[in-house]
Amino acid sequence: MIKYERFVLSNGLKVLVHQDKSTPMAVVNVLYDVGARDEDPAHTGFAHLFEHLMFGGSVNIPVYDEPLQNAGGENNAYTTNDLTNYYCQLPAENLETAFWLESDRMLSLAFSEKSLDVQRKVVCEEFKEHYINKPYGDAWKIMRDLAYKHHPYKWMTIGLELSHIEKAQLDDVKRFFFKHYTPVNAILVVAGNVYLDQVRHLAEKWFGGIPPGVKYNRNLPVEPAQQEARRMVVKAKVPLDAFYKTWHMSARMDQRYYVADLAGDMLGGGGSSRLYQSLVKEKKLFSNIDCFHFGSTDAGLFSIEGKLVKGVDINAAEAAVDEELEKMKTTLVEEKELQKVKNKTESIMAFEDMSVMSRGSSIAYYELLGDAMLMNTELEKYQAVTVDDIRQECRQLFRPENSNTVHYLAEN
């Protein structure tokens, strides 16, 4: 059980405190309820761009990293389609330094053409390196566009088009910031060798005076149920043929999410999984194969992808995948196989919460989902899944009309 205290400042900032006296460190985690799904379709990539801009300095602190490093701290951030998370760790005795840094960039991020130009170039190079020039780099851009016709998950966190970042203007960037990076749209978690009264005092001192902003209420288009299979063949200069297939799955807070998650582990969770044993080890159709999903807040994608062994016909490889899925749909898995992936899930969750930094991030994430206490009770949802639930979910999930397939072929 991970314990925490919770209070809300008058400007709407949610603050959660997790005390751990066994460490000399403290973690300050600021999660903003904004991700790539909240972008204008004509101006995508902004949430990720801000991950870079937020380290470009604020009005009173020109270089974010310098004072944090002087205080013995380290920091990082990440952006997804659903959220943006900034976190730092430093000796608990220097906790106030982190409050000063985080509050100043929330209140008064330094907007300048120079900063925007620098970070715009960094992001554009990242786009080119990972999504244009890298082999298979555009595979998920193609897949998302194939699978989603309405929901903004149709573009990746990096953005839909390189031109959206290349043409980003300072006024566009400012509007995005003042809409989303506000106390009422943020969650502050402080964890480690800290005290509730100390955190309350520092939160009031450094964040209490920041204007609340206007709570952003999503009104995103819902992706209609897919009615027919979608397929695409792509040819490119890559070393091996690759296979990508996705199915629409339930949203993060749906009970079916937990069933699909466990089914995915059975199919592709490592060397003992069904797909690896059958298609890599025995039949030698794939050199590697993965099964995963994105953990999306809204209805997401369940995926199987793999690189084929040279000379294998991709249609034969796909038929072999379908054969394994058919087994999941028609035959009950054994109790011991289900218990094995439940045990694996439990150990992963326990391992993730070993460090105080991970605990701080988890508290923020579950609070965003609606209730931080869920991190202490979610395992029960996995344990409640039955072998019949797995079969029923596979029948519903792996319907042909719910599928999207990309054959990514190497040019001769």
N, C-alpha and C positions, 0 to 999 in steps of 0.2 A: 504494500500500500504506500503510494507516494502522497505525502501530506502537503497541504498548502493552505495559505490564507488568501482571501480575496477582498478587495475593496475597489470602489470606483470614485475617481475625482469628480469634482463638480463640472468639469469640462467634458466628461464622458469617457476619459481614458480608463480602461480596465487595468488593474494592477493585481498581479498574483505573486505571492511570496512563498518560496520553498526553502526551508532552513535545513542545512546540512553542516553540522559542526565538525564533521570528520575531515573537512578540507580547509586549507587556508585561502582558497580561491572564492571568487564571486563571479557569477554570470549575469549579464544584463542582455535580455533578448527582447527586441521590439519587432512585433509582427504586424504588418499592415494588411488589411483585408482588401488587397488588390492584386490581380494577376493578369495574364495575357487575355483572359476571357472578358476583361472589363474595358478593352481598348476599342476605339473607333476602327471599324474595318478598313478605313482609308488611312489610318495612322497607327499601324501595328508595331510591336516591338518596344513600346514606350515603357512598360513595366520593367523589362530587362534593361533598357537604357538607364532607368533610374537607379537600378542596382549599382551602376557605375557612377552616375552623377552624384549619388549620396556620399561617395567617398572623395568627391572633388572639392570639398571644403564648404564651410558655411560662412555667414557674414563675419562672425567673431573668431572663427577658428579656420584659418586658411588651409591648413593641412591636417586632415582628420587623424591620420596614422601616427603622427609625431608625438603628440601628448599622450596617446594611449601606450605607445611603446616605451616612452619615458616612465610611465607608471607600471611597467612590467606586464602590459596586456597584449592580447592578440585579438583579431577580429576577422569576420567573414560575413558573407551574405549569400542568399540564393533566391531565385525567382522561379515560380511555376506558373501554370495556367490559372491557378487558383489563389495564390498568395505571394507575398514578398516578405522575407525574413532576414533581419539583421541581428547579429549576435557578437558579443565580445566577452572575453574572460580576462580577469586581472586579479591581483592580490586583493583580498577583501578589505584590507586597510585603505586601499585607493579607490573604493567603490564610487565615491562622489565624482571622480574624474569621468567615469562612464556616463553618469547622469548628466553631467555638463555637456559632454560630446553629443549624446543622443538627443537631448532636448534642444540644443542649439540648431542641429540640422533639421529637426522637425519644425522649429519656429522660423528659422531664417536661412534656408539653404541659399548658398551663393549662386545666383543665376548670372552667367556671363556668356557672351558669345565664345570666348576663349575656352571656357570649361566645356561647353557643349561641343565645340569643334573637336577638342581632344578626345572626349568620350565617344562622340559619334564615329570618329575614325577607328577607335578601339573596337567598337561593336561591329562596324562594317567589316573590319579585318577578320573578326571572329566568324561572322556570317560566311565570308568567302572561304575561310580555312576549313570550317567544319561542315558546311552545307552546300557549297558549290564545287570546291576543288577536291574534296575528300571522296574516295570511292564509296558509293552507296549513300553519300551525304544527303541527297535529296529524297531518299526513299520514304522517310516519314512525312515530308512535305507533301509528296504525292499521295501517300496513304490517308493522311488527315483530310486532304481535299476530296478524296474519293469517298471516305466514310461519313463525313459531315457535310450537309448541304445548308444548314441553317445556324446551328450552334457555333459560337466563336472558338470552340476547340478545333475548328477547322484550320487554325494556324498555330504554329509552334511558338514557344516563348520568345525565340529570337526575332519573330515577326513573319508576316506573310511574304513580303517582298523587300529586297535590299533597299530599294528606292525609298521606302517609307522612313528608314533611318537616315539615309543620305539627304533627304529633303526635310528632315525634322527642323522646325523653326522654334526659336526661343519662346514665342508667345504660346505655341502649342504645348511645349514642355511645361511652361508655368501653369497653364490651365489644368493639365493632368495632375501636377503636384498639388495644387490647392483644392482639387476635387477629392483626392484620395489620401494624402499623407498628413492626416489631421488626428488629434486626440480621439475624436469620436469614432474614428475608423482604425484604431490601433489597439494592440494588446501589449502591455509591458509586463514581462516576467523577470523577477530578480530571484536568483537561486544561489545557494552556497552558504558560506559562513556569514550570514546576515540575520538581522532581527526585524521583526514586523514594524515596531515603532520607528526604527532607524529608516527603513524603506519608506514608510508613510511620510516621514519628515522630508526626506530627499525628494520624493515624488511631488509633494506639494510645493517644495522650494523651486524645483527645476522645471516641472511640467505643468503645475497648477495654473500658471499665468498665460499659458498658450491658448489662443482662441479655439473653441471646440471644433469649428468647421461644421459642415452639414453632413449628416449621416447619408452615405451613399446606399441607395436601395436598388438592388439589381432588378432588371426587368429583361432578362436575356431570352432570346428566342429558343423555344424548346425544339429539340431534334425529333421529328416525327418517327414513329416506328418504321424501320426499313422494310419494304415490301418485296424487294427482289435482289438477288445476288448481283454485286457489282465486281467487274474484273478489269484488269488493265495489264498490258504487256509493255515493259520498258526495256530498251536496249541501250547499253552504255559501255564505255571502256573500263570494265572491271575484271578482276581475275577469275571470278567464279560466278555461276548463276546463283541467284538468291531468291528465296521464297518468303513472302510476307502475307499473312492473313489475319484479319481482325473480325471481331464480332462485337456488337453493342452490348454492354453489360450495365448492371444497375448502379445507381449513385452510391456514394460513400456511406451514407447513413441508412441504406436499405439492408434488411436482413439478408437478402440474396447476395449482397456484396461478399459476405463472409463465406458463403458456400462457394462462390466462384473463386475466391482467393485460395481456398483449400484445394479445389479441383485443379487450379493452375499449378499448385505445388506438386500434386500427384503426376501431372503431365510433364512438367518441365523444371522441377525444383532440384536440379543437380544430377550427378552421375547415376543415381539409382532410380531416376524418374522413368516413366513409361516411354516417353518420346526418345530419350537418350538411349535407353536400353534396346529399344526396338529398331530405331531408324539410324542411329549412329553406330552402336556396337554390333548389333546382329546383322541388319540388312545393308549397312554401310552405304546408305543413300545420302546422308548428310555428313559434312565434316563437323558441324556443330548445329545445335538447335536449341532455341530458348522459348519459354512460355512465360508470359508476364502480363501485368496490366499496370496502369498509371496511377491507381489510387485516386482518381479524379473525384472532386467534390460532387459535380454533376455526373449524369450518366456517362460512363467512359468507354474505353476500348479494351477488350481482352485480346491478346495477341500471341501468335506463334510465328517465329521467324527463324530462318536458318540458311546457311550456305551449303550448297550441294557439293557432293564429291564430283570431281571433273568427269564428264562423260555420262552422268546420270540424266535421264530425261526428266524434266521438271514436272510433267504431267503424271509420271509414275511416282515421283516423290510426293506430289500432292495427294494422290490416291492412297498412298501409305499413311499419310497424316490423317486423312479422312477415316481410314480403317481403325486407327487408334481411337479417334473420337467416337466412332460408332460403338466401340466396346464400352466406353463410358456411358453412352446413352442407353444401352440395352442390358448390360450386366451390372449387378450391384458390386461395388468394390468391396473388398474384405475389410472387416472392422479394424484389423491390425494395420492395414495400409492407411486408413483414415486416421487412426490414432497416432501413427508415425508422423504425419504432416501436422497434426495438432501439437504434438510434442515439439516439433521443429519450430512452429509458430511461437509457442510459449518461450522457448529458449531464445529466439531472436528478439522478442519483446523485452525479455529480462536483460539480455546483453545490451540492447539499445539504451536502456535506462541506467547502465552502470555509471556513466560519467555524469557529473552535475550539469555539464553543458547540454548533453542529450536530454536530460530530464527537463531542463528549462525550455528547450525547444518543443518537447512533447506537450508540456503543460500549455504552452501558447497555442499549439496546433489544435489540441482537443477543445480548448476554450473557443477557438474560432469555429469549430464544428458545432458548438452549442453548449458544451458542458465539459470542463476540464476533468471532472470525476470519471468520465468515460475511459480515460487511460487506465483506471484501476478496475474497471468492470468489463472492458471489451473482450478479454480472454473468455469470459463466460459465453459470449455470443459465438465464438469459435467452438467451444466445447459442446454447445447445444446442437451442432450440425450432425445429422445422421447420414448413414450410407444411402438412404432413400432420397434425402435432400440433394445429395451429390448427383444421383441419377436424374432426378427431376430438373435440376438446374442445367445439367448438360443437355438434356432434351430441349429445353427452352433456349439456351444460349447458342448452341451449335446448329441452329436451323439454317439451311442453305440461304434462305431469303434474308437472313440477318448478317450475311457475310460479305467481306470485302477482300479481294485477292489481288496481289500484285506479283507478277512474274518479272523479276529483274534480271535480264539476260545479258551475258557477256557477248559483246560484238565479236564476230569472227575476224 
